[in-house]
Amino acid sequence: MQTSGSERLSKLLALHAAEPNDGFVLYGLAQECQKLGQFDEAIRWYDRTIEADPKQCYAFFHKAKALEAAKRTSEIPAVLRAGLARARAVGDFKAASEIQGYLDEIE
């Protein structure tokens, strides 16, 4: 049996209520909102993820994708540069490579 997006979102919100600073839950909320087309809400959750969990480097990448979907393209380069710096600082070279690829693509 598949779970609908709204059911997944409800479950994630319940987990968030129990652990409000859990980077994995925050990232999950952002991803779910993005899947549901709630781009501005997804961006807010990505921002909370970035704040709560310095090692969640992919939050920058996916925040940039949400910004793109929300037609807020002028904000994307700064987000990707910040993500690239964070990924390099924490040693996440796979994320750094993907973020750099996206940055190269848009510049």
N, C-alpha and C positions, 0 to 999 in steps of 0.2 A: 504494500500500500504506500503510495507516494504522499508526501506531506506538501501542502500548498505553501506558497510564499508567505502568506499572512500567518499561517500556523508556525512556520519556522521563525518568522519575525517575533511572534508572541513568545515562543520558547527562548529565543535569544534575549528578549527584553527581561524575561524572568531571571535568566542567568545573570544579566547585567545588574538587576536589583540586588542579587546576592553578592556579586563581586563587581562593583562599579569601576574598578581600575584594572580589570583583567584585559590585557591587550589583545588576547586571542578572541574574547567575546566582543570587544569593541570593533575589532577588525571584521568579525563575522557579521555584526550589525551593519557595518558599512557595506560589506559585500552584498548582503541581502537587500538593503535599500537600493543599491545600484541595480541589482537584478530586477527589482520591481519598478525601475524607472524613476525612482525618487532621488534624483541626482543631488539636489541641494542638501537633502537629509544625509545622503551617503557622504558627501563632502564634510559635513559636520562630524559624523562618526569617524571618518578618517583623521580629521584634526584631533579628535580625542584620543584615537589610537596612537598617533605620533607623539602626543604629549605624555601618554601613560607608559608607552613601551618603546624605548629607543631602538630596540632591535627589530621592530616591525617595519623594515625598509620598504617592503612592497606596498605599504599603505601610501607612500608617496607616488608610486607608479599608478596605482589604481585611483588615487585622488585625481591625478592628472587626467586619467581616462574619464572620470566622472565630470571633471571640469570641461573636457572636450564635448561630452554629451550634453552638458548644460549650456553649451555655446559661450563658455567663459574662457576662451582660448588665450587671452592676454595673460592670464594667471599661470598658465602651464609651465613656461620655462623656469620661473622662480621655484615652483614646487619641485620640478625635476632636478634642478641644481642643488636644492636643499637635500633631496633624497639621495643624490649621488654623493654628496659630502658625508651624509650620515652613514650610508652603506660602506663607504671607504673607511670611515672612522671605526665602525664596529666589525670590519673585516668580512662583510657579506659581499664577496666579489661577484657572485652570480647576480644578485640584485643590482649591484653597481653596473654590471655589463648590460642588463636589460634596461635600466634607467638611462644609461648613456645611449643605447640604441634608439630609444624613444626620443631623447633629446636631439640626437643627430637627425632623426626623421623630420622633426618639426622646424629645425633651424635651417 
